[in-house]
Amino acid sequence: MKLDELVLHPSPVSESIFLGTMKKDIKSGFYKWVNKIDFTEQFWSCLAEFGRNKLTQNETDKITFIEEFKSGLKLEIKVTKG
């Protein structure tokens, strides 16, 4: 598996996030995931750690991260001390 062949994909039927490649199945003719690496838990842990660090740096009890995508979609993540 080559690193430049991996593509980040949200799972179409669950909340999983993974890297992987697709390969055409000879029998069915459909594409299937191969070399799939699920890193959902690591993603959420990293996001939580990032939020905690920003709270500490800014010496505040809450912070909001906002990302606007080319499609017009706006993602807003709020982090608070609990």
Residue pairs with C-beta under 8 A, 6 or more apart in sequence:
1 21
1 35
5 21
6 19
6 20
6 21
6 35
6 37
7 19
7 20
7 21
8 17
8 18
8 19
9 17
9 18
9 19
9 20
10 16
10 17
11 17
11 18
15 40
16 38
16 40
17 38
17 39
17 40
17 43
18 33
18 36
18 37
18 38
18 39
18 40
19 36
19 37
19 39
20 33
20 34
20 35
20 36
20 37
21 33
21 34
21 35
22 31
22 32
22 33
22 34
23 31
23 32
23 34
24 30
24 31
24 32
25 31
25 32
47 77
51 63
51 65
51 77
51 79
52 79
54 63
54 65
54 79
55 61
55 62
55 63
55 79
55 81
61 80
61 81
62 78
62 79
62 80
62 81
63 78
63 79
64 76
64 77
64 78
64 79
65 76
65 77
65 78
65 79
66 74
66 75
66 76
66 77
67 74
67 75
68 74
68 75
69 75
